[in-house]
Amino acid sequence: MKYYNAIDLVQDAVQVLGDTLRYPDVQRKYGFEELRGQVLEDVLYLASECPDQEHEIWKGAMLTFSDLNRQLAALDVAPFALPSFDVFMEQLEGWRLRGGEGTVEEHVAAADQQRDFFETLLDPEIDFAQRANRVIVRMGTIKQRELSKRQPAPVIVEVSANDKPLIESSVRLACQIPSFAHHVFEILIEDLGDRNGWRFDETATDAWRFFFTEEVTEALIREVA
């Protein structure tokens, strides 16, 4: 379902601003409260343009709002109101009586005018962490896109000559710092994935973790002996 710009801007605010969205000053700078109203306006506009589909539109909107509310709750931000279908129809009737409030193009323009997203990110008064969050989100997106193109990592461990030195050095490091063995393993499978173009799912990760743990255990036994 298309919600024009408002729902996308709210999602951007959640992903990019992160925990800082809980602060009133940040919400004010981003125009978050205005976006709340704009999202509902967009849904009402869509319903007014699609007679006899009001229930499907309301249902889709409530699912979208519920998902956003879960994200907002994690950030300690007030949720979106979830009107019942009857209340939604009353709001829609009021919308129709008012003759609507502009075209789709005007809705998009209004959302854009409320807050230029990139201008906000460059505002020197906005904490640097917010801009860093944007970079992190982009890096994560790129990483996931790259991983989706890789081949699944093998669930049967066979160490190639090329990978053997990396695994041996990781085992030695895990033996030297046992409390960080888990982190050493995480770095290892990331390096293996980058080297071989592998994507580690849960099954493959468990298989390689078992292999790594066995290698570390045997190395520790040899040291004691």
C-alpha positions, -999 to +999 in steps of 0.1 A: +000+000+000+013+035-010+013+062+017+031+088-004+059+106+015+046+108+051+049+072+061+084+070+044+095+100+064+083+085+096+102+053+089+133+074+080+130+092+114+128+059+133+158+043+114+180+073+112+174+093+144+172+062+165+171+068+203+175+105+198+139+106+185+126+104+221+138+140+228+112+167+221+137+191+205+147+164+180+110+157+172+104+194+168+134+199+144+123+169+124+087+180+123+076+146+138+043+157+152+033+173+119+042+140+102+018+121+125-011+141+112+002+139+076+002+101+077-034+099+087-043+126+061-027+105+034-047+074+045-079+094+045-071+107+010-064+072-003-097+060+012-116+089-004-102+080-038-111+043-035-148+039-028-159+005-015-124-003-004-124+016+028-122-015+050-091-029+031-074+004+033-081+008+070-069-028+077-037-022+057-031+011+075-036-004+109-011-032+102+014-005+091+007+016+121+011-014+145+045-022+130+056+014+134+043+014+170+065-015+179+095+004+166+084+036+184+078+017+217+114+004+215+126+041+213+102+052+241+083+075+216+045+080+218+027+056+194+003+063+166-034+062+175-052+031+161-088+041+154-114+014+151-130+010+117-161+029+128-140+058+140-120+057+108-152+059+088-163+089+109-130+106+102-134+098+065-169+113+064-155+144+080-128+145+054-153+142+026-175+169+040-145+192+041-140+184+004-106+168+011-074+188+016-055+189-016-044+166-044-018+139-041+008+163-055+000+188-028+002+162-002+037+152-013+048+189-016+034+196+019+053+166+034+085+178+016+081+213+029+076+203+065+111+190+068+139+186+042+153+154+054+189+159+042+189+195+053+180+183+088+209+158+087+233+186+079+220+210+105+250+217+128+226+219+158+216+182+153+238+159+173+265+142+152+253+108+164+221+112+143+242+116+111+263+087+121+232+066+125+223+074+089+257+061+077+253+030+098+218+023+083+232+027+048+262+005+055+238-022+069+216-020+038+246-023+015+259-052+035+226-071+034+223-065-003+258-079-008+251-109+015+220-118-005+241-124-036+265-148-019+264-186-020+254-204+012+283-213+034+290-251+035+275-269+065+302-296+062+334-280+072+363-285+049+393-262+054+410-251+022+447-244+021+439-207+016+417-206+047+440-227+070+463-199+081+434-177+090+417-204+111+449-213+128+456-177+138+420-174+151+424-206+172+456-193+187+440-159+196+410-177+212+434-198+233+452-167+244+420-148+253+394-175+262+368-149+273+368-134+238+366-167+219+330-160+208+340-126+193+370-142+177+347-167+160+323-140+148+352-122+132+365-155+117+332-163+099+329-128+086+364-130+072+356-165+057+325-151+042+343-122+026+371-144+013+349-171-002+318-152-011+297-172+015+266-163+033+264-180+068+229-191+078+221-205+112+229-241+103+263-233+087+272-210+116+265-237+141+286-262+121+316-239+119+312-229+156+313-266+166+344-271+144+361-239+158+353-249+194+368-284+188+399-269+174+403-245+203+398-273+228+424-296+211+449-267+210+444-261+247+449-298+255+481-298+235+494-268+255+487-285+288+504-317+276 
